[in-house]
Amino acid sequence: MNREEWVRAFCEQIGVEPPTGEEAEALLKLAATAAHSSERPAAPLACWAAGRSGIPAADLHEIAERIAPPAP
């Protein structure tokens, strides 16, 4: 089972539409920013908060980038 199949099955079980390709990519960028600018557990927690926020996925990475520390 690949990533898309798993997410589709999970979304079906919890009664939500799976993310579009664009939404999935935006959420993966959010998770990467959270994991690389903090501790790895920040990634799933940021995605959980993002899902509850109602903010479009396209805007979430931009928000995460604003709070990420500058690169050395």
N, CA, C and O atoms as a printed pandas DataFrame, in Angstrom:
     atom_number atom_name residue_name chain_id  residue_number  x_coord  y_coord  z_coord
0              1         N          MET        A               1    0.860   -1.169    0.000
1              2        CA          MET        A               1    0.000    0.000    0.000
2              3         C          MET        A               1    0.907    1.234    0.000
3              4         O          MET        A               1    1.798    1.357    0.841
4              5         N          ASN        A               2    0.675    2.138   -0.942
5              6        CA          ASN        A               2    1.495    3.346   -0.976
6              7         C          ASN        A               2    0.866    4.462   -0.130
7              8         O          ASN        A               2   -0.209    4.291    0.445
8              9         N          ARG        A               3    1.547    5.590   -0.067
9             10        CA          ARG        A               3    1.103    6.701    0.770
10            11         C          ARG        A               3   -0.312    7.162    0.412
11            12         O          ARG        A               3   -1.157    7.324    1.292
12            13         N          GLU        A               4   -0.564    7.371   -0.872
13            14        CA          GLU        A               4   -1.872    7.863   -1.292
14            15         C          GLU        A               4   -2.983    6.876   -0.956
15            16         O          GLU        A               4   -4.057    7.275   -0.507
16            17         N          GLU        A               5   -2.726    5.586   -1.172
17            18        CA          GLU        A               5   -3.724    4.567   -0.850
18            19         C          GLU        A               5   -4.018    4.542    0.645
19            20         O          GLU        A               5   -5.174    4.442    1.057
20            21         N          TRP        A               6   -2.959    4.633    1.457
21            22        CA          TRP        A               6   -3.147    4.597    2.908
22            23         C          TRP        A               6   -3.939    5.806    3.374
23            24         O          TRP        A               6   -4.874    5.673    4.163
24            25         N          VAL        A               7   -3.569    6.982    2.891
25            26        CA          VAL        A               7   -4.269    8.206    3.296
26            27         C          VAL        A               7   -5.725    8.156    2.845
27            28         O          VAL        A               7   -6.618    8.536    3.603
28            29         N          ARG        A               8   -5.973    7.698    1.633
29            30        CA          ARG        A               8   -7.345    7.580    1.138
30            31         C          ARG        A               8   -8.162    6.647    2.028
31            32         O          ARG        A               8   -9.295    6.971    2.385
32            33         N          ALA        A               9   -7.596    5.484    2.391
33            34        CA          ALA        A               9   -8.301    4.532    3.255
34            35         C          ALA        A               9   -8.544    5.122    4.646
35            36         O          ALA        A               9   -9.620    4.948    5.218
36            37         N          PHE        A              10   -7.545    5.816    5.186
37            38        CA          PHE        A              10   -7.690    6.431    6.501
38            39         C          PHE        A              10   -8.785    7.497    6.471
39            40         O          PHE        A              10   -9.641    7.544    7.354
40            41         N          CYS        A              11   -8.748    8.344    5.453
41            42        CA          CYS        A              11   -9.763    9.396    5.342
42            43         C          CYS        A              11  -11.164    8.804    5.202
43            44         O          CYS        A              11  -12.122    9.319    5.778
44            45         N          GLU        A              12  -11.277    7.729    4.443
45            46        CA          GLU        A              12  -12.576    7.065    4.301
46            47         C          GLU        A              12  -13.079    6.582    5.657
47            48         O          GLU        A              12  -14.257    6.739    5.977
48            49         N          GLN        A              13  -12.191    5.996    6.450
49            50        CA          GLN        A              13  -12.579    5.465    7.761
50            51         C          GLN        A              13  -12.994    6.563    8.741
51            52         O          GLN        A              13  -13.847    6.336    9.600
52            53         N          ILE        A              14  -12.393    7.762    8.618
53            54        CA          ILE        A              14  -12.738    8.832    9.563
54            55         C          ILE        A              14  -13.760    9.813    8.992
55            56         O          ILE        A              14  -14.143   10.773    9.662
56            57         N          GLY        A              15  -14.201    9.574    7.762
57            58        CA          GLY        A              15  -15.282   10.359    7.197
58            59         C          GLY        A              15  -14.910   11.741    6.678
59            60         O          GLY        A              15  -15.709   12.676    6.747
60            61         N          VAL        A              16  -13.680   11.864    6.154
61            62        CA          VAL        A              16  -13.277   13.131    5.545
62            63         C          VAL        A              16  -12.739   12.868    4.145
63            64         O          VAL        A              16  -12.320   11.757    3.819
64            65         N          GLU        A              17  -12.762   13.914    3.326
65            66        CA          GLU        A              17  -12.195   13.802    1.991
66            67         C          GLU        A              17  -10.666   13.776    2.104
67            68         O          GLU        A              17  -10.100   14.502    2.921
68            69         N          PRO        A              18   -9.999   12.959    1.304
69            70        CA          PRO        A              18   -8.537   12.972    1.328
70            71         C          PRO        A              18   -8.025   14.292    0.754
71            72         O          PRO        A              18   -8.732   14.961    0.001
72            73         N          PRO        A              19   -6.800   14.663    1.109
73            74        CA          PRO        A              19   -6.260   15.907    0.577
74            75         C          PRO        A              19   -6.026   15.804   -0.931
75            76         O          PRO        A              19   -5.737   14.734   -1.467
76            77         N          THR        A              20   -6.160   16.948   -1.591
77            78        CA          THR        A              20   -5.797   16.998   -3.009
78            79         C          THR        A              20   -4.282   16.863   -3.104
79            80         O          THR        A              20   -3.586   16.917   -2.091
80            81         N          GLY        A              21   -3.788   16.691   -4.285
81            82        CA          GLY        A              21   -2.341   16.626   -4.472
82            83         C          GLY        A              21   -1.654   17.882   -3.971
83            84         O          GLY        A              21   -0.611   17.806   -3.320
84            85         N          GLU        A              22   -2.231   19.037   -4.270
85            86        CA          GLU        A              22   -1.656   20.308   -3.805
86            87         C          GLU        A              22   -1.698   20.409   -2.287
87            88         O          GLU        A              22   -0.730   20.847   -1.666
88            89         N          GLU        A              23   -2.818   20.004   -1.687
89            90        CA          GLU        A              23   -2.927   20.040   -0.223
90            91         C          GLU        A              23   -1.913   19.104    0.426
91            92         O          GLU        A              23   -1.280   19.459    1.420
92            93         N          ALA        A              24   -1.761   17.902   -0.143
93            94        CA          ALA        A              24   -0.806   16.941    0.405
94            95         C          ALA        A              24    0.608   17.503    0.358
95            96         O          ALA        A              24    1.348   17.392    1.335
96            97         N          GLU        A              25    0.990   18.101   -0.755
97            98        CA          GLU        A              25    2.332   18.672   -0.868
98            99         C          GLU        A              25    2.528   19.816    0.120
99           100         O          GLU        A              25    3.601   19.936    0.712
100          101         N          ALA        A              26    1.508   20.666    0.310
101          102        CA          ALA        A              26    1.611   21.768    1.264
102          103         C          ALA        A              26    1.756   21.242    2.687
103          104         O          ALA        A              26    2.532   21.786    3.473
104          105         N          LEU        A              27    1.016   20.193    3.021
105          106        CA          LEU        A              27    1.115   19.619    4.368
106          107         C          LEU        A              27    2.462   18.938    4.587
107          108         O          LEU        A              27    3.013   18.987    5.687
108          109         N          LEU        A              28    2.993   18.303    3.543
109          110        CA          LEU        A              28    4.312   17.682    3.670
110          111         C          LEU        A              28    5.395   18.744    3.861
111          112         O          LEU        A              28    6.347   18.529    4.612
112          113         N          LYS        A              29    5.255   19.877    3.193
113          114        CA          LYS        A              29    6.201   20.984    3.400
114          115         C          LYS        A              29    6.088   21.522    4.821
115          116         O          LYS        A              29    7.097   21.816    5.461
116          117         N          LEU        A              30    4.852   21.652    5.314
117          118        CA          LEU        A              30    4.640   22.093    6.688
118          119         C          LEU        A              30    5.334   21.135    7.655
119          120         O          LEU        A              30    6.053   21.569    8.556
120          121         N          ALA        A              31    5.118   19.843    7.468
121          122        CA          ALA        A              31    5.729   18.848    8.351
122          123         C          ALA        A              31    7.252   18.916    8.294
123          124         O          ALA        A              31    7.915   18.814    9.327
124          125         N          ALA        A              32    7.809   19.085    7.103
125          126        CA          ALA        A              32    9.264   19.172    6.968
126          127         C          ALA        A              32    9.808   20.403    7.681
127          128         O          ALA        A              32   10.829   20.328    8.365
128          129         N          THR        A              33    9.129   21.532    7.523
129          130        CA          THR        A              33    9.580   22.753    8.188
130          131         C          THR        A              33    9.525   22.582    9.699
131          132         O          THR        A              33   10.464   22.960   10.400
132          133         N          ALA        A              34    8.446   22.022   10.201
133          134        CA          ALA        A              34    8.308   21.814   11.643
134          135         C          ALA        A              34    9.382   20.872   12.166
135          136         O          ALA        A              34    9.988   21.132   13.206
136          137         N          ALA        A              35    9.618   19.790   11.455
137          138        CA          ALA        A              35   10.596   18.791   11.906
138          139         C          ALA        A              35   12.026   19.304   11.849
139          140         O          ALA        A              35   12.845   18.967   12.705
140          141         N          HIS        A              36   12.329   20.115   10.848
141          142        CA          HIS        A              36   13.708   20.565   10.670
142          143         C          HIS        A              36   14.035   21.839   11.425
143          144         O          HIS        A              36   15.208   22.157   11.621
144          145         N          SER        A              37   13.010   22.580   11.854
145          146        CA          SER        A              37   13.295   23.813   12.597
146          147         C          SER        A              37   13.054   23.639   14.090
147          148         O          SER        A              37   13.230   24.578   14.866
148          149         N          SER        A              38   12.651   22.437   14.491
149          150        CA          SER        A              38   12.382   22.134   15.893
150          151         C          SER        A              38   12.792   20.685   16.126
151          152         O          SER        A              38   13.810   20.226   15.606
152          153         N          GLU        A              39   12.007   19.983   16.896
153          154        CA          GLU        A              39   12.213   18.553   17.096
154          155         C          GLU        A              39   11.258   17.801   16.182
155          156         O          GLU        A              39   10.185   18.307   15.853
156          157         N          ARG        A              40   11.636   16.601   15.773
157          158        CA          ARG        A              40   10.810   15.821   14.831
158          159         C          ARG        A              40    9.353   15.669   15.259
159          160         O          ARG        A              40    8.474   15.735   14.400
160          161         N          PRO        A              41    9.048   15.467   16.558
161          162        CA          PRO        A              41    7.644   15.329   16.940
162          163         C          PRO        A              41    6.798   16.576   16.656
163          164         O          PRO        A              41    5.570   16.513   16.714
164          165         N          ALA        A              42    7.436   17.690   16.353
165          166        CA          ALA        A              42    6.669   18.890   16.007
166          167         C          ALA        A              42    5.901   18.693   14.703
167          168         O          ALA        A              42    4.856   19.314   14.511
168          169         N          ALA        A              43    6.390   17.850   13.809
169          170        CA          ALA        A              43    5.746   17.669   12.506
170          171         C          ALA        A              43    4.322   17.118   12.610
171          172         O          ALA        A              43    3.400   17.744   12.086
172          173         N          PRO        A              44    4.102   15.973   13.265
173          174        CA          PRO        A              44    2.727   15.488   13.336
174          175         C          PRO        A              44    1.835   16.400   14.174
175          176         O          PRO        A              44    0.642   16.532   13.902
176          177         N          LEU        A              45    2.413   17.021   15.182
177          178        CA          LEU        A              45    1.601   17.919   16.008
178          179         C          LEU        A              45    1.208   19.172   15.238
179          180         O          LEU        A              45    0.092   19.670   15.391
180          181         N          ALA        A              46    2.118   19.685   14.409
181          182        CA          ALA        A              46    1.787   20.844   13.569
182          183         C          ALA        A              46    0.694   20.472   12.572
183          184         O          ALA        A              46   -0.212   21.267   12.323
184          185         N          CYS        A              47    0.772   19.281   12.006
185          186        CA          CYS        A              47   -0.254   18.852   11.051
186          187         C          CYS        A              47   -1.602   18.645   11.739
187          188         O          CYS        A              47   -2.645   18.939   11.155
188          189         N          TRP        A              48   -1.592   18.151   12.953
189          190        CA          TRP        A              48   -2.837   18.015   13.717
190          191         C          TRP        A              48   -3.453   19.391   13.936
191          192         O          TRP        A              48   -4.647   19.584   13.709
192          193         N          ALA        A              49   -2.632   20.352   14.381
193          194        CA          ALA        A              49   -3.135   21.706   14.619
194          195         C          ALA        A              49   -3.619   22.332   13.315
195          196         O          ALA        A              49   -4.632   23.031   13.298
196          197         N          ALA        A              50   -2.900   22.084   12.226
197          198        CA          ALA        A              50   -3.291   22.624   10.927
198          199         C          ALA        A              50   -4.674   22.113   10.526
199          200         O          ALA        A              50   -5.500   22.873   10.020
200          201         N          GLY        A              51   -4.916   20.843   10.751
201          202        CA          GLY        A              51   -6.216   20.271   10.407
202          203         C          GLY        A              51   -7.354   20.866   11.204
203          204         O          GLY        A              51   -8.472   20.996   10.704
204          205         N          ARG        A              52   -7.077   21.221   12.425
205          206        CA          ARG        A              52   -8.110   21.827   13.273
206          207         C          ARG        A              52   -8.316   23.300   12.968
207          208         O          ARG        A              52   -9.362   23.860   13.296
208          209         N          SER        A              53   -7.325   23.937   12.342
209          210        CA          SER        A              53   -7.356   25.388   12.171
210          211         C          SER        A              53   -8.353   25.877   11.126
211          212         O          SER        A              53   -8.892   26.976   11.252
212          213         N          GLY        A              54   -8.599   25.076   10.105
213          214        CA          GLY        A              54   -9.451   25.536    9.018
214          215         C          GLY        A              54   -8.715   26.443    8.041
215          216         O          GLY        A              54   -9.322   26.951    7.098
216          217         N          ILE        A              55   -7.417   26.655    8.249
217          218        CA          ILE        A              55   -6.621   27.490    7.346
218          219         C          ILE        A              55   -6.270   26.657    6.117
219          220         O          ILE        A              55   -5.893   25.493    6.251
220          221         N          PRO        A              56   -6.387   27.234    4.921
221          222        CA          PRO        A              56   -6.045   26.473    3.711
222          223         C          PRO        A              56   -4.618   25.943    3.764
223          224         O          PRO        A              56   -3.702   26.617    4.234
224          225         N          ALA        A              57   -4.453   24.729    3.274
225          226        CA          ALA        A              57   -3.140   24.078    3.304
226          227         C          ALA        A              57   -2.076   24.929    2.624
227          228         O          ALA        A              57   -0.923   24.927    3.055
228          229         N          ALA        A              58   -2.436   25.647    1.581
229          230        CA          ALA        A              58   -1.465   26.462    0.865
230          231         C          ALA        A              58   -0.879   27.562    1.739
231          232         O          ALA        A              58    0.239   28.008    1.483
232          233         N          ASP        A              59   -1.592   28.009    2.755
233          234        CA          ASP        A              59   -1.118   29.088    3.629
234          235         C          ASP        A              59   -0.304   28.578    4.821
235          236         O          ASP        A              59    0.425   29.350    5.444
236          237         N          LEU        A              60   -0.421   27.308    5.137
237          238        CA          LEU        A              60    0.185   26.784    6.359
238          239         C          LEU        A              60    1.709   26.783    6.331
239          240         O          LEU        A              60    2.345   27.108    7.333
240          241         N          HIS        A              61    2.299   26.424    5.201
241          242        CA          HIS        A              61    3.758   26.406    5.122
242          243         C          HIS        A              61    4.319   27.811    5.291
243          244         O          HIS        A              61    5.340   27.995    5.954
244          245         N          GLU        A              62    3.672   28.784    4.709
245          246        CA          GLU        A              62    4.114   30.175    4.856
246          247         C          GLU        A              62    4.115   30.586    6.335
247          248         O          GLU        A              62    5.045   31.247    6.797
248          249         N          ILE        A              63    3.095   30.200    7.058
249          250        CA          ILE        A              63    3.017   30.507    8.489
250          251         C          ILE        A              63    4.161   29.817    9.232
251          252         O          ILE        A              63    4.818   30.425   10.077
252          253         N          ALA        A              64    4.392   28.539    8.908
253          254        CA          ALA        A              64    5.476   27.794    9.560
254          255         C          ALA        A              64    6.831   28.421    9.260
255          256         O          ALA        A              64    7.686   28.493   10.142
256          257         N          GLU        A              65    7.037   28.870    8.039
257          258        CA          GLU        A              65    8.301   29.497    7.664
258          259         C          GLU        A              65    8.546   30.774    8.466
259          260         O          GLU        A              65    9.691   31.085    8.796
260          261         N          ARG        A              66    7.486   31.515    8.781
261          262        CA          ARG        A              66    7.644   32.754    9.546
262          263         C          ARG        A              66    8.148   32.495   10.961
263          264         O          ARG        A              66    8.831   33.343   11.535
264          265         N          ILE        A              67    7.821   31.335   11.533
265          266        CA          ILE        A              67    8.246   31.073   12.902
266          267         C          ILE        A              67    9.501   30.205   12.979
267          268         O          ILE        A              67   10.071   30.033   14.057
268          269         N          ALA        A              68    9.932   29.661   11.851
269          270        CA          ALA        A              68   11.151   28.845   11.831
270          271         C          ALA        A              68   12.359   29.747   12.062
271          272         O          ALA        A              68   12.412   30.863   11.545
272          273         N          PRO        A              69   13.327   29.265   12.836
273          274        CA          PRO        A              69   14.526   30.076   13.028
274          275         C          PRO        A              69   15.283   30.227   11.721
275          276         O          PRO        A              69   15.230   29.337   10.872
276          277         N          PRO        A              70   15.982   31.333   11.545
277          278        CA          PRO        A              70   16.747   31.511   10.308
278          279         C          PRO        A              70   17.835   30.450   10.166
279          280         O          PRO        A              70   18.393   29.976   11.156
280          281         N          ALA        A              71   18.121   30.094    8.939
281          282        CA          ALA        A              71   19.183   29.104    8.681
282          283         C          ALA        A              71   20.534   29.694    9.064
283          284         O          ALA        A              71   20.778   30.881    8.849
284          285         N          PRO        A              72   21.414   28.867    9.633
285          286        CA          PRO        A              72   22.737   29.377   10.048
286          287         C          PRO        A              72   23.604   29.777    8.877
287          288         O          PRO        A              72   24.736   30.221    9.071
